[in-house]
Amino acid sequence: MLLDTASLYFRAYFGVPDSVKAPDGTPVNAVRGLLDFIARLVQDHRPDELVACMDADWRPHWRVELIPSYKAHRVAEEAPAGAGPDEEEIPDTLSPQVPVIEAVLDAVGIARVGVAGYEADDVIGTLTARAAGPVDIVTGDRDLYQLVDDARGVRVLYPLKGVGSLQVTDEDWLRSKYGVDGRGYADLALLRGDPSDGLPGVPGIGEKTAAKLLAAYGDLAGIMAAVDDPAAKLSPAQRRRLDESREYVAVAPKVVRVADDVPLPRFDPALPAAPLDPEALDGLAARWGLGGSLDRLLSVLRG
């Protein structure tokens, strides 16, 4: 089981009231909410291994070089003092909770993996490519639908409400919803564009048109070959718009498709039956008032 950790703690932050606080009054709703999420996921799905995948770089320079608008709207207009120009705009009461989340996961002994220059999606893509068995990816980010692969047992568990209600995304679901399989989802996404990621897409090519083009021509390369084929049954407007978007289409695949070759550090993905650092965990529990959320997680891990 691979967790898109930031996606889940964002959901926890907005799903758990900020009245959930540490003894000193600091909000810990994202911390406690994420611990409850992980406890429920382990309880319901009993994974053999679990990795909390992290955004070491949520807006990698190599993606921005290719498409400058990539996630540009998420950059804070005024970064906090000492922050870089690409500081992500996140709620003020969430950012202080992230180091607490990291410390708690480390003390519990849940593998936490992030790699400089890469997003969590890229870590997930690499771990999925390396996996010998089935993989469940837990994320609220539809970008990772591109990894769905029934033959390899790769599916996305997309939280609808908390993590108690999960949409199980497999190839049948993708075909019924989007008309493509996992392999085709990235091509569909780059053709239609994605405002949430700052991807412009091809003007005039929406989701349904993109799906029809992919059904007709197989993949992005097939569609662009059709642009150069006078016999291809593209409408004049489609042919013109695709032709005018060649520069975008040439670079977008590298931006949209998750990396599968990230140089990962050594780590142990096995779920711990007991805390890795009990003393540190006791201190964190007392300092941040983690209470029942941590107790539930430790109880589930003990089995």
C-alpha positions as CSV (number, residue, x, y, z in Angstrom):
1,M,0.0,0.0,0.0
2,L,1.4,3.3,-1.1
3,L,0.1,6.5,0.5
4,D,0.1,9.9,-1.3
5,T,0.8,11.4,2.1
6,A,0.2,15.1,1.4
7,S,-3.0,14.3,-0.4
8,L,-4.2,12.5,2.7
9,Y,-3.1,15.0,5.3
10,F,-4.7,17.8,3.3
11,R,-8.0,15.8,3.4
12,A,-7.5,15.2,7.1
13,Y,-6.9,18.9,7.7
14,F,-10.1,19.9,6.0
15,G,-12.1,17.0,7.3
16,V,-11.2,17.2,11.0
17,P,-12.2,20.3,12.9
18,D,-9.3,22.7,13.9
19,S,-10.7,22.6,17.4
20,V,-8.7,19.3,17.7
21,K,-5.6,20.8,19.4
22,A,-2.5,20.0,21.4
23,P,-2.3,20.8,25.1
24,D,-0.7,24.2,24.2
25,G,-3.6,25.1,21.8
26,T,-1.8,24.3,18.6
27,P,-4.1,22.6,16.0
28,V,-3.2,19.0,15.3
29,N,-6.3,18.1,13.3
30,A,-4.2,17.0,10.3
31,V,-1.9,14.9,12.4
32,R,-4.6,13.1,14.3
33,G,-6.7,12.8,11.1
34,L,-3.9,11.2,9.2
35,L,-3.2,8.7,12.0
36,D,-6.9,7.8,12.0
37,F,-6.8,7.4,8.2
38,I,-3.8,5.1,8.3
39,A,-5.3,3.0,11.1
40,R,-8.5,2.5,9.1
41,L,-6.6,1.6,5.9
42,V,-4.5,-1.0,7.7
43,Q,-7.5,-2.4,9.5
44,D,-9.6,-2.6,6.4
45,H,-7.0,-3.7,3.9
46,R,-4.3,-5.5,5.9
47,P,-1.4,-4.6,3.6
48,D,1.8,-6.6,4.0
49,E,3.9,-3.4,3.4
50,L,3.0,0.3,3.6
51,V,5.0,3.3,2.4
52,A,4.2,7.0,3.2
53,C,5.3,8.7,0.0
54,M,6.3,12.3,0.4
55,D,6.7,15.4,-1.8
56,A,10.3,16.3,-1.4
57,D,9.7,18.8,-4.2
58,W,6.0,19.4,-5.0
59,R,6.9,21.5,-8.1
60,P,10.1,20.1,-9.6
61,H,12.2,22.5,-11.7
62,W,12.5,20.0,-14.5
63,R,8.8,20.0,-14.9
64,V,8.5,23.8,-14.7
65,E,11.2,24.1,-17.4
66,L,9.1,22.1,-19.8
67,I,5.8,23.8,-18.9
68,P,6.3,27.0,-16.9
69,S,2.6,27.2,-15.9
70,Y,2.9,23.8,-14.1
71,K,1.3,24.4,-10.6
72,A,2.2,28.1,-10.9
73,H,-1.1,29.2,-9.4
74,R,-0.3,27.2,-6.3
75,V,2.7,29.3,-5.5
76,A,2.1,31.7,-2.6
77,E,2.0,35.3,-3.7
78,E,3.9,36.1,-0.5
79,A,6.2,33.4,0.7
80,P,7.0,33.1,4.4
81,A,10.2,34.8,5.6
82,G,13.2,32.7,4.5
83,A,11.2,30.6,2.1
84,G,12.1,30.2,-1.6
85,P,10.1,31.7,-4.5
86,D,8.3,28.4,-5.0
87,E,6.8,28.1,-1.6
88,E,3.5,26.3,-1.8
89,E,0.4,28.2,-0.6
90,I,-1.0,26.0,2.1
91,P,-3.1,27.0,5.2
92,D,-1.1,28.6,7.9
93,T,-2.2,26.1,10.5
94,L,-1.4,23.1,8.4
95,S,2.3,23.7,7.5
96,P,3.5,23.5,11.2
97,Q,1.8,20.1,11.5
98,V,3.8,18.5,8.7
99,P,7.0,18.1,10.7
100,V,5.0,16.6,13.5
101,I,3.4,14.1,11.0
102,E,6.9,13.2,9.8
103,A,8.3,12.7,13.3
104,V,5.4,10.6,14.4
105,L,5.6,8.3,11.3
106,D,9.3,7.9,11.9
107,A,8.9,7.1,15.6
108,V,6.1,4.6,14.8
109,G,8.3,3.0,12.2
110,I,6.2,3.5,9.1
111,A,8.4,3.9,6.1
112,R,8.5,7.5,4.8
113,V,10.1,8.1,1.4
114,G,10.7,11.3,-0.4
115,V,13.5,12.1,-3.0
116,A,14.9,15.5,-3.7
117,G,13.7,16.8,-7.1
118,Y,10.7,14.6,-7.2
119,E,7.0,14.6,-6.2
120,A,5.4,11.9,-4.2
121,D,3.7,10.8,-7.4
122,D,7.1,9.9,-8.8
123,V,8.0,7.9,-5.8
124,I,4.7,6.0,-6.1
125,G,5.3,5.4,-9.8
126,T,8.8,4.0,-9.1
127,L,7.6,1.8,-6.3
128,T,4.7,0.6,-8.4
129,A,7.0,-0.3,-11.3
130,R,9.3,-2.2,-9.0
131,A,6.5,-4.1,-7.1
132,A,6.4,-7.9,-7.6
133,G,2.8,-8.2,-6.4
134,P,-0.5,-6.2,-6.2
135,V,-0.3,-2.5,-5.2
136,D,-3.0,-0.3,-3.7
137,I,-2.3,3.4,-4.1
138,V,-4.3,5.6,-1.7
139,T,-4.7,9.1,-3.1
140,G,-7.1,11.9,-3.7
141,D,-5.2,12.9,-6.8
142,R,-6.7,11.6,-10.1
143,D,-3.3,12.0,-11.8
144,L,-2.3,8.6,-10.4
145,Y,-5.1,6.8,-12.3
146,Q,-2.4,6.5,-15.0
147,L,-0.8,3.7,-12.9
148,V,-4.0,1.5,-12.8
149,D,-3.1,-1.9,-14.3
150,D,-5.4,-4.9,-13.8
151,A,-2.8,-7.3,-15.2
152,R,-0.4,-6.3,-12.4
153,G,-3.0,-5.8,-9.7
154,V,-2.4,-2.1,-9.5
155,R,-5.5,-0.1,-8.4
156,V,-6.2,3.3,-6.9
157,L,-8.2,3.7,-3.7
158,Y,-9.7,7.2,-4.0
159,P,-11.2,8.6,-0.8
160,L,-14.8,9.8,-1.2
161,K,-15.4,10.5,2.5
162,G,-12.5,10.1,4.9
163,V,-11.0,6.7,4.0
164,G,-13.9,4.7,5.2
165,S,-15.5,5.2,1.8
166,L,-13.1,4.5,-1.0
167,Q,-13.7,4.4,-4.7
168,V,-11.8,1.3,-6.0
169,T,-10.4,2.5,-9.3
170,D,-9.6,-0.3,-11.7
171,E,-9.6,-0.5,-15.5
172,D,-13.3,-1.3,-15.8
173,W,-14.1,1.8,-13.7
174,L,-11.7,4.0,-15.8
175,R,-13.3,2.8,-19.1
176,S,-16.8,3.4,-17.8
177,K,-15.9,6.9,-16.5
178,Y,-13.3,8.1,-19.1
179,G,-13.3,5.7,-21.9
180,V,-9.6,4.8,-21.4
181,D,-7.5,2.4,-19.4
182,G,-4.7,3.4,-17.0
183,R,-2.2,3.6,-19.9
184,G,-4.4,6.0,-21.8
185,Y,-5.3,8.2,-18.8
186,A,-2.1,10.3,-18.9
187,D,-2.7,11.0,-22.7
188,L,-6.3,12.0,-22.0
189,A,-5.2,14.3,-19.1
190,L,-2.6,16.1,-21.2
191,L,-5.0,16.6,-24.1
192,R,-7.9,18.0,-22.1
193,G,-5.6,19.9,-19.7
194,D,-5.9,20.2,-16.0
195,P,-6.3,23.7,-14.4
196,S,-5.5,22.3,-11.0
197,D,-2.0,21.5,-12.2
198,G,-1.6,24.4,-14.6
199,L,-1.7,22.2,-17.7
200,P,-3.2,24.2,-20.6
201,G,-4.2,21.2,-22.7
202,V,-5.1,21.4,-26.4
203,P,-7.6,24.2,-27.0
204,G,-11.0,22.8,-28.0
205,I,-10.1,19.3,-27.0
206,G,-12.2,18.4,-24.0
207,E,-12.4,15.1,-22.1
208,K,-15.0,13.4,-24.4
209,T,-13.2,14.5,-27.6
210,A,-9.8,13.3,-26.1
211,A,-11.3,9.9,-25.3
212,K,-12.8,9.6,-28.8
213,L,-9.4,10.5,-30.4
214,L,-7.6,8.0,-28.2
215,A,-10.2,5.3,-29.1
216,A,-9.7,6.1,-32.8
217,Y,-5.9,6.4,-33.0
218,G,-4.6,4.4,-30.0
219,D,-2.4,6.9,-28.2
220,L,-1.0,10.4,-28.3
221,A,1.6,9.4,-31.0
222,G,-1.2,7.9,-33.1
223,I,-3.2,11.1,-32.8
224,M,-0.3,13.3,-33.9
225,A,0.4,11.0,-36.8
226,A,-3.2,11.4,-37.9
227,V,-2.7,15.2,-38.0
228,D,-0.1,14.6,-40.7
229,D,-2.3,12.1,-42.6
230,P,-4.7,13.8,-45.0
231,A,-6.8,10.6,-45.0
232,A,-7.3,10.7,-41.2
233,K,-10.9,11.5,-40.2
234,L,-10.0,14.5,-38.0
235,S,-12.3,17.5,-38.3
236,P,-10.5,20.6,-39.7
237,A,-10.7,22.3,-36.3
238,Q,-9.2,19.3,-34.5
239,R,-6.4,19.0,-37.1
240,R,-5.6,22.8,-36.8
241,R,-5.7,22.8,-33.0
242,L,-3.5,19.8,-32.6
243,D,-1.1,21.1,-35.2
244,E,-0.9,24.4,-33.4
245,S,-0.2,22.6,-30.1
246,R,2.7,20.5,-31.3
247,E,5.2,22.3,-29.0
248,Y,3.0,21.6,-25.9
249,V,2.3,18.0,-27.0
250,A,6.0,17.4,-27.4
251,V,6.9,18.2,-23.8
252,A,3.6,17.5,-21.9
253,P,4.1,13.7,-21.6
254,K,7.2,14.1,-19.5
255,V,5.4,16.5,-17.2
256,V,2.2,14.5,-16.9
257,R,3.5,11.0,-16.7
258,V,4.9,10.0,-13.3
259,A,8.5,9.0,-13.2
260,D,9.2,5.3,-12.7
261,D,13.0,5.5,-12.3
262,V,13.5,7.7,-9.2
263,P,16.7,6.8,-7.2
264,L,15.1,5.6,-4.0
265,P,16.9,5.4,-0.6
266,R,17.0,2.1,1.3
267,F,14.0,1.6,3.5
268,D,12.0,-1.1,5.2
269,P,8.4,-1.1,4.0
270,A,7.2,-3.8,6.5
271,L,4.5,-2.6,8.8
272,P,5.9,-2.4,12.4
273,A,4.1,-4.5,15.1
274,A,5.6,-2.2,17.7
275,P,6.9,1.4,17.6
276,L,10.4,1.8,16.3
277,D,11.3,4.5,18.8
278,P,8.9,4.1,21.8
279,E,10.6,6.9,23.9
280,A,10.4,9.4,21.1
281,L,6.8,8.4,20.3
282,D,5.8,8.9,24.0
283,G,7.2,12.4,24.0
284,L,5.4,13.3,20.7
285,A,2.1,11.9,22.0
286,A,2.4,14.0,25.2
287,R,3.6,17.1,23.5
288,W,1.0,17.1,20.8
289,G,-1.9,15.4,22.6
290,L,-2.2,12.5,20.0
291,G,-4.4,10.5,22.4
292,G,-6.9,8.1,20.9
293,S,-5.7,8.5,17.3
294,L,-2.2,7.2,18.0
295,D,-3.6,4.5,20.3
296,R,-5.9,3.3,17.6
297,L,-3.0,3.1,15.1
298,L,-0.8,1.2,17.4
299,S,-3.6,-1.2,18.3
300,V,-4.2,-2.0,14.7
301,L,-0.5,-2.5,14.0
302,R,-0.2,-4.9,16.9
303,G,-2.9,-6.9,15.1
